């Protein structure tokens, strides 16, 4: 069973997984999505749902419905294996004891690797970006071949609006600080790391330094 690098005892858990009573007086508790909330998960899926629906309808109208099975297989590989390894295993949500990930995005992923408290490497960030772009680009190929230009345009618009929604409402509060889209303010990151010494040590071992 994957365990947090902080250890398996209560005192070693990240603050995200310790009793909520310990959040009392925390200066950043309202500036981070640092505890799982089903409402955050719903918001995430509402942001990506328009893209998914548009692509499925468009590919079927283009006459390439069979390709959706390939897209599904790639989604399972990317979100449950590849992305889970290069992105999610660095996230504090991954440090929760248990085999299933509870987070506002990749909820339900089986944790096949131990929690890695250090930040993502440059290669991992590149892999995440490439994998995500391939996931988005795959159905567009069939829409364009099938002449579904209007739905392709609508799909592109849903990507832009969804990405903006994530950037505006999610990525500025996410505790997976080394994700390429993360833009949590530096002072908030520093405060969270200061509250979690082993995660801080892992980041500092990779060159990060807290301000002040």
C-alpha positions in Angstrom: 0.0 0.0 0.0 1.4 3.4 -1.0 2.4 5.5 2.1 3.1 9.1 2.5 6.8 9.9 2.7 6.0 11.4 6.0 5.4 8.0 7.5 2.3 6.0 8.4 1.7 7.5 11.8 -0.9 10.2 12.4 1.9 12.8 13.3 3.6 12.1 10.0 0.6 12.7 7.7 0.5 15.8 5.5 -1.7 18.4 7.0 -4.2 17.8 4.2 -4.9 14.4 5.8 -4.8 15.3 9.4 -7.9 16.2 11.4 -9.7 19.3 10.1 -9.5 20.8 13.6 -5.8 21.4 12.9 -6.7 23.9 10.2 -8.0 26.3 12.8 -6.0 29.5 12.5 -4.2 28.4 9.3 -3.6 31.5 7.2 -4.0 29.8 3.8 -7.0 27.4 4.5 -9.3 29.6 2.3 -6.7 30.1 -0.4 -6.1 26.4 -1.3 -8.2 23.4 -2.2 -6.2 21.5 0.3 -9.0 19.2 1.5 -11.2 17.1 -0.8 -14.6 18.6 -1.5 -17.1 16.8 -3.9 -18.2 20.2 -5.1 -14.7 20.9 -6.5 -14.8 17.5 -8.3 -18.2 18.4 -9.8 -16.9 21.8 -11.0 -13.9 20.1 -12.7 -16.1 17.7 -14.6 -18.5 20.5 -15.6 -15.6 22.3 -17.2 -14.5 19.3 -19.3 -18.0 17.9 -20.1 -18.7 20.3 -23.0 -15.6 19.2 -24.7 -16.3 15.5 -24.2 -19.9 15.8 -25.4 -18.9 17.8 -28.5 -16.2 15.4 -29.5 -18.3 12.3 -29.1 -21.2 13.8 -31.1 -18.8 15.1 -33.7 -16.9 11.9 -34.2 -20.1 9.9 -34.6 -21.6 12.4 -37.0 -18.3 12.2 -39.0 -18.9 8.4 -39.3 -15.9 7.3 -37.2 -17.7 6.2 -34.1 -15.5 3.1 -33.8 -12.5 5.4 -33.1 -14.1 6.4 -29.9 -13.1 3.0 -28.4 -9.5 3.9 -29.2 -10.0 7.3 -27.6 -11.4 5.6 -24.5 -8.5 3.2 -24.3 -6.1 6.1 -24.5 -7.9 8.0 -21.8 -7.7 5.0 -19.5 -4.0 4.7 -20.2 -3.3 8.4 -19.9 -5.4 9.4 -16.9 -5.1 6.2 -14.9 -1.5 5.2 -15.6 0.7 7.8 -17.4 -0.6 11.0 -15.9 -1.0 9.3 -12.6 2.7 8.5 -12.6 4.2 11.8 -13.8 1.7 14.2 -12.3 -0.6 12.8 -9.6 2.0 10.8 -7.6 3.6 14.2 -6.7 0.3 15.6 -5.3 -0.4 15.7 -1.6 -3.8 14.1 -2.2 -1.8 11.0 -3.4 -0.2 10.8 0.1 -3.5 9.8 1.7 -3.5 6.2 3.0 -5.4 3.8 0.9 -5.3 2.5 -2.7 -7.8 4.9 -4.3 -7.1 8.6 -5.1 -9.6 11.1 -3.7 -8.9 14.5 -5.4 -10.8 17.2 -7.3 -9.7 15.9 -10.7 -8.5 12.3 -11.1 -10.8 10.9 -8.5 -10.9 7.1 -8.4 -7.4 6.4 -9.8 -5.8 3.3 -8.3 -2.5 4.4 -6.6 0.1 2.0 -8.2 3.1 4.0 -7.1 4.2 5.5 -3.7 3.7 9.2 -3.0 6.7 11.2 -4.2 6.8 14.5 -2.3 9.4 16.1 -4.6 8.3 18.5 -7.4 7.8 17.1 -11.0 10.9 17.0 -13.1 11.1 18.9 -16.4 10.7 15.6 -18.3 7.6 14.8 -16.4 6.1 18.2 -17.1 6.8 17.7 -20.8 5.3 14.2 -20.8 2.1 15.5 -19.0 1.8 18.4 -21.6 2.3 16.0 -24.6 -0.1 13.4 -23.2 -2.8 16.0 -22.6 -2.4 17.5 -26.0 -2.6 14.1 -27.7 -5.8 13.4 -25.7 -7.4 16.6 -26.9 -6.1 16.3 -30.5 -7.2 12.7 -31.2 -10.9 13.3 -31.9 -10.2 16.4 -34.0 -8.5 14.3 -36.6 -11.7 12.4 -37.3 -13.9 15.5 -37.2 -11.8 17.2 -39.8 -11.6 14.1 -42.0 -15.3 13.8 -41.8 -15.9 17.4 -42.6 -17.5 18.3 -39.2 -15.9 21.7 -39.2 -18.6 23.5 -37.2 -18.3 20.9 -34.4 -14.5 21.1 -34.6 -14.8 24.8 -34.1 -17.2 24.4 -31.2 -14.8 21.8 -29.7 -11.9 24.2 -29.9 -14.0 26.9 -28.2 -14.8 24.4 -25.4 -11.1 23.8 -24.9 -10.4 27.5 -24.6 -13.3 28.1 -22.2 -12.5 25.0 -20.2 -8.8 25.8 -19.9 -9.6 29.4 -18.9 -12.1 28.1 -16.2 -9.4 25.7 -14.9 -6.8 28.4 -14.8 -9.1 31.0 -13.2 -10.9 28.8 -10.6 -8.9 25.7 -10.1 -5.2 25.9 -10.9 -4.6 28.9 -8.7 -5.8 26.9 -5.6 -4.4 23.4 -6.4 -1.9 21.8 -4.0 -0.1 20.0 -6.8 2.3 22.9 -7.0 4.7 21.7 -9.7 2.0 21.0 -12.3 2.7 23.1 -15.4 -0.7 24.9 -15.0 -0.4 25.6 -11.3 -0.1 29.2 -10.4 -0.7 29.3 -6.6 1.0 32.4 -5.2 4.5 31.8 -3.9 3.7 32.9 -0.3 0.9 30.3 -0.2 3.2 27.5 -1.5 5.8 28.5 1.1 3.3 28.4 4.0 2.0 25.0 2.9 5.6 23.6 2.7 6.5 25.0 6.0 3.5 23.1 7.6 4.8 19.9 6.0 8.5 19.5 6.8 9.2 16.3 4.8 7.6 17.7 1.6 9.5 20.9 2.2 12.8 18.9 2.5 12.0 17.0 -0.7 11.5 20.3 -2.6 14.6 21.9 -1.1 16.6 18.9 -2.1 15.6 19.8 -5.7 16.7 23.5 -5.3 13.5 25.2 -4.0 14.0 27.8 -1.2 11.3 29.4 0.9 11.3 33.2 0.8 12.4 34.7 4.1 
